[in-house]
Amino acid sequence: MTVSGKTFAAAAASNPVAARPRSARGVTIIPDPASGPRLVLIPRLAAGGRWRVEAMRSLREPLLLWFTQGAGRVTIGGTTRGYGAHNAVFIPAGTMHGFEMTGRVFGTAIFFGRDHGLPLPEQPHHLRVRETAAQQEIGLILDAATRELEAGRPGAERAARHYLGLLGVWLDRQITLAEGESRPAPDASRRLAERYARLLERNFNSAMGVADFAAALGVTPTHLTRACKAASGRSAHELLQDRVLFEARRLLAETNLPVKQVAAHLGFGSAAYFTRSFHARTGQTPSDFRRKH
């Protein structure tokens, strides 16, 4: 999408708002998310719109997606793979990701909390859990953790954390089993796309465009785009735009920050320019989007 000769993503200038909570004149810019463990049914994640799960974004806490029904594609760190029933997808904090919500997708999203204190993996993992016993085991752990959190008894969160500790053990065992299987090593395109995704997540709200990212990675923009297309089915430009647009939507939906300040924090020169760019991508003005969400 091009507006006045510039892309939506290229219009975003350097801004620390995505890195930490801030306040301006008493207005909360980034709400402080709950820090404790939460279990949420996957369909509820998209209750405010499919963009909440499908657009590229990252979290400040680890996330495990346990799919029990349906199928689609999940993009983690610049690489896209298909998922189906009995797939576990672990996403470390700060990892750019998004997944499709096509058809009847069901399962549970496990948010570990920022201060979980658990020895969780540092890298993303996509696991296809074929053994019935392992499928039943994770179901029992999640049911027990859910009962504790919903009962609201004294010590419920502490008990839930212990169950999530067992979930961490289950995850380690499944990773060990998967590592024993013969799998091809990531090719050059996937490795480059993963490097780009990590750099993009750190700098999506900077003035960097695809050419700048490519230069930082030591490749040409054409080569970077080819690698992203091969790894995720989307160009480097599309991934960048998607990440910036998600942040714009999030600020509009989750904060009371005026549109003018949202535009400024995303690096746009004016609220009018931001409004034109946002409308071109979504078909709505920022104010209309905020009223509906």
Secondary structure in CASP SS format (residue, H / E / C, confidence):
PFRMAT SS
TARGET T0000
AUTHOR 0000-0000-0000
METHOD secondary structure of the structure
MODEL  1
M C 1.00
T E 1.00
V E 1.00
S C 1.00
G C 1.00
K E 1.00
T E 1.00
F C 1.00
A C 1.00
A C 1.00
A C 1.00
A C 1.00
A C 1.00
S C 1.00
N C 1.00
P H 1.00
V H 1.00
A H 1.00
A C 1.00
R C 1.00
P C 1.00
R C 1.00
S E 1.00
A E 1.00
R C 1.00
G C 1.00
V E 1.00
T E 1.00
I C 1.00
I C 1.00
P C 1.00
D C 1.00
P C 1.00
A C 1.00
S C 1.00
G C 1.00
P C 1.00
R E 1.00
L E 1.00
V E 1.00
L E 1.00
I H 1.00
P H 1.00
R H 1.00
L H 1.00
A C 1.00
A C 1.00
G C 1.00
G C 1.00
R C 1.00
W H 1.00
R H 1.00
V H 1.00
E H 1.00
A C 1.00
M C 1.00
R E 1.00
S C 1.00
L C 1.00
R C 1.00
E C 1.00
P C 1.00
L E 1.00
L E 1.00
L E 1.00
W E 1.00
F E 1.00
T E 1.00
Q E 1.00
G C 1.00
A C 1.00
G E 1.00
R E 1.00
V E 1.00
T E 1.00
I E 1.00
G C 1.00
G C 1.00
T E 1.00
T E 1.00
R E 1.00
G E 1.00
Y E 1.00
G C 1.00
A C 1.00
H C 1.00
N E 1.00
A E 1.00
V E 1.00
F E 1.00
I E 1.00
P C 1.00
A C 1.00
G C 1.00
T C 1.00
M C 1.00
H E 1.00
G E 1.00
F E 1.00
E C 1.00
M C 1.00
T C 1.00
G C 1.00
R C 1.00
V C 1.00
F E 1.00
G E 1.00
T E 1.00
A E 1.00
I E 1.00
F E 1.00
F C 1.00
G C 1.00
R C 1.00
D C 1.00
H C 1.00
G C 1.00
L C 1.00
P C 1.00
L C 1.00
P C 1.00
E C 1.00
Q C 1.00
P C 1.00
H E 1.00
H E 1.00
L E 1.00
R E 1.00
V C 1.00
R C 1.00
E C 1.00
T H 1.00
A H 1.00
A H 1.00
Q H 1.00
Q H 1.00
E H 1.00
I H 1.00
G H 1.00
L H 1.00
I H 1.00
L H 1.00
D H 1.00
A H 1.00
A H 1.00
T H 1.00
R H 1.00
E H 1.00
L H 1.00
E H 1.00
A H 1.00
G C 1.00
R C 1.00
P C 1.00
G C 1.00
A H 1.00
E H 1.00
R H 1.00
A H 1.00
A H 1.00
R H 1.00
H H 1.00
Y H 1.00
L H 1.00
G H 1.00
L H 1.00
L H 1.00
G H 1.00
V H 1.00
W H 1.00
L H 1.00
D H 1.00
R H 1.00
Q H 1.00
I H 1.00
T H 1.00
L H 1.00
A H 1.00
E H 1.00
G C 1.00
E C 1.00
S C 1.00
R C 1.00
P C 1.00
A C 1.00
P C 1.00
D C 1.00
A H 1.00
S H 1.00
R H 1.00
R H 1.00
L H 1.00
A H 1.00
E H 1.00
R H 1.00
Y H 1.00
A H 1.00
R H 1.00
L H 1.00
L H 1.00
E H 1.00
R H 1.00
N H 1.00
F C 1.00
N C 1.00
S C 1.00
A C 1.00
M C 1.00
G C 1.00
V H 1.00
A H 1.00
D H 1.00
F H 1.00
A H 1.00
A H 1.00
A H 1.00
L H 1.00
G C 1.00
V C 1.00
T C 1.00
P H 1.00
T H 1.00
H H 1.00
L H 1.00
T H 1.00
R H 1.00
A H 1.00
C H 1.00
K H 1.00
A H 1.00
A H 1.00
S H 1.00
G C 1.00
R C 1.00
S C 1.00
A H 1.00
H H 1.00
E H 1.00
L H 1.00
L H 1.00
Q H 1.00
D H 1.00
R H 1.00
V H 1.00
L H 1.00
F H 1.00
E H 1.00
A H 1.00
R H 1.00
R H 1.00
L H 1.00
L H 1.00
A H 1.00
E H 1.00
T C 1.00
N C 1.00
L C 1.00
P C 1.00
V H 1.00
K H 1.00
Q H 1.00
V H 1.00
A H 1.00
A H 1.00
H H 1.00
L C 1.00
G C 1.00
F C 1.00
G C 1.00
S C 1.00
A H 1.00
A H 1.00
Y H 1.00
F H 1.00
T H 1.00
R H 1.00
S H 1.00
F H 1.00
H H 1.00
A H 1.00
R H 1.00
T H 1.00
G C 1.00
Q C 1.00
T C 1.00
P H 1.00
S H 1.00
D H 1.00
F H 1.00
R H 1.00
R H 1.00
K H 1.00
H C 1.00
END
